[in-house]
Amino acid sequence: MAVWSARKSKRPADAPPRRSAATGGAPLPDASSLPATTDWLVRGKDGRLTAYAPVEGAVLRWTEKHPGGPEWTGPEKLPAPGIVPHLSIAQGADGYVHLVALRRTRLADGTPATDVVFALQYQSGLAVRDWAVVGNPYPNDPALAAQIGLPAAVIDSDGSLHVFVRNVGGGICGRSSVPSGKWNKWADLKGSGIVGDHTITASITTDGLMELVAPTAGHILRWTQETKGVKFQRAEDIPARAEAGSLSSERTGAGRLTHFWHDADDGTVRAWRPSDKAPSVLGSGAGTGPVATLRTAVDGHDCTVMARRDAATGRPALAAYPTEDEALGATWTLTGEPCAGAPALALDGRGRVVMAAFGTDGTLRVARQKPEPGLALEAWARV
């Protein structure tokens, strides 16, 4: 199903990072520090795509000039003093984008301070509000606070922001806002043995129920809600060993999520939902980092499109299969040049599949679906 065309670059692989007047002469993202996340490409309510990349003390932002491209503005430099170069990006039904990060600073007396913070963007390309502090589960113990993991975030069906971190015991702590804008206290969701810093994935079903997954050395932990607004409860564990930081989730049916990850042993993509006895294997070959997923129609068929970074070559790879029909398998197609972090997927304002990745030189690259049957993509373009 996946057919690919690529355009070779004349830029030497070892060339120094480009600099942009839009960032005041600051370098583009350092490829070695780009985190492997897949939520960094977002379509706004006006149909324009926006890409985000954290750098030291700031977030860089690229925005389409018009829905469907091809021209972009940016990168713009959004100040974010003290944040760890990692973002969890959550978007609600209203189109508002929440940038959630971990900030490390020092108080006036030199004491280290670690806090989850977030900034809100109301419309594509417009100003981002000042970073607001959510805090941490250990407000009276800076040493413990410094050990929490990177945040995961999700917006519920009421438009409230929920953030989650791995706590020092290897479980999860979470804090939730309410429609009035106030925040509930940090809650300990229990659990133990979670591995890695960026390991929690937070999702919401079509029924408005949130679900969390996180890997341990021997299995994948799950938390679910029975009904909206109630506390999380521990659910059936997934019998699999996932590479830390590789989990992602997609709505694949009414009230259903399918979870994806790279197997910790052979690096293949696995998929699972509660109706499965065991995880399914989707294609051969190993990948790294999280699997980007996108559910959309291809030739009138409900399909799940996947993207990942290939472990052997570092290049982006694309695959697709009929949604919830993992038995048919998937074939991975390599494309383009080696990338940093993980590729992302989105639908643009014209309904076309867009695959985006950061090159090893820190530049943003984009490929769009061709206006023809199947899932053929145009040549990669540098932004």
C-alpha positions, 0 to 999 in steps of 0.5 A, a space after each residue: 500500500 505504501 509507495 514512496 518517492 524521495 529526493 536526494 539532498 546536496 547538503 553534506 551530511 557533516 555540514 553544521 546546523 543551519 541558522 535562521 534569521 527567524 530564530 535571531 541567529 540561533 541554531 536549529 535543533 541539535 539532532 542529537 538532542 531531539 527527543 523521540 516523540 510523535 505528537 509534535 505535528 499538529 493541525 489547528 482548527 484553521 486547518 494549518 499544520 504546526 511543527 514544534 521542536 524543543 531546544 535549550 531554553 526555548 521551543 521552535 515553531 514552524 507553521 503553514 502559511 495556508 492549509 495544505 501548504 506548501 509554504 511555511 513560516 518559521 522557525 519562530 523562537 518561543 522562550 521557555 527558560 529552564 525547560 528540559 528539551 522534551 515536549 508533550 503536546 495535547 490538543 482538545 476539541 477546541 483546537 487549543 494546543 497545550 505544550 507541556 514540559 519539565 522545567 528545572 531551575 534554582 530558587 533564590 537560595 540556590 535550591 533546585 526546583 523541578 516543576 511540570 509547566 505548560 503553555 497554551 496556544 489558542 490559534 495556529 501561528 499566534 502568540 503562546 501564553 506564558 508558561 504556567 506552573 503545575 508543580 510536582 508530586 513532591 513540593 516539600 522535597 526538591 531531591 525527590 522532585 528532581 527524580 520524576 520522569 518527563 510528563 505525558 499529557 491529554 485533554 479530556 472531553 470537557 477540555 481539561 488538561 491532565 498531566 502524568 509523570 513517573 514517580 520515584 517509586 516507578 509508578 505514576 502520579 497525575 494532576 488534573 485541571 477542572 473547567 474553572 481552570 483550577 487544579 486538583 491535588 496530585 494523585 498517586 495512581 500506584 504501580 511500580 517498575 516503570 522504566 525510562 523517563 519518557 515512557 507514559 502514554 496518555 490517550 482518550 477514547 471516543 467515549 471520553 475515557 482516558 487510558 494510560 500505558 507504561 512499560 516495565 521490564 516484563 510487561 506493560 502497565 495499564 490504567 483505565 476509567 470506568 466512566 468519565 470523571 472517576 478515578 483511574 484504576 489498574 487494568 489488565 497488563 499487556 503481556 509484552 516487553 516494550 522498548 522504553 519510550 516506544 509506546 503510542 496509542 490510536 483510537 481504532 473503534 468506538 470506545 477502543 484504543 489499540 496500543 503500539 510499540 517496538 518490541 524490546 527484544 527484536 525491535 518489531 512493531 507490536 499492536 494490542 487491544 483488550 480483545 487480543 489474547 496476545 500482541 500482533 506483529 506488524 511487519 519485519 525489521 526493527 525500529 527505534 522510538 515511538 510509532 507514529 499512528 494515524 487513522 484515515 481512509 485510503 481508497 475508501 478503506 478505514 486504515 491505520 497508517 504508521 511511521 517509525 525510524 528504522 533502526 538499521 538505517 535511521 531513515 523514516 519508514 511508512 506502513 499501513 494496514 486495514 484498521 483492527 485487521 492486524 492479521 493481514 500484516 504490514 509492509 514497511 517502506 523506507 524513504 528519504 534521508 536519515 532522521 533524528 528523533 521520530 517522524 510524525 503523521 498528520 492530515 493536512 487541511 486538504 485531507 492528505 496524509 503528511 509525514 514529517 521528520 527532522 533531518 540530522 542537520 536539524 531541518 524540518 522535512 515534509 512529504 505529502 500524499 499524492 493525489 492518486 490512488 493508494 498511499 503514494 507520497 510526494 518527494 520530501 521538501 525541506 522547510 
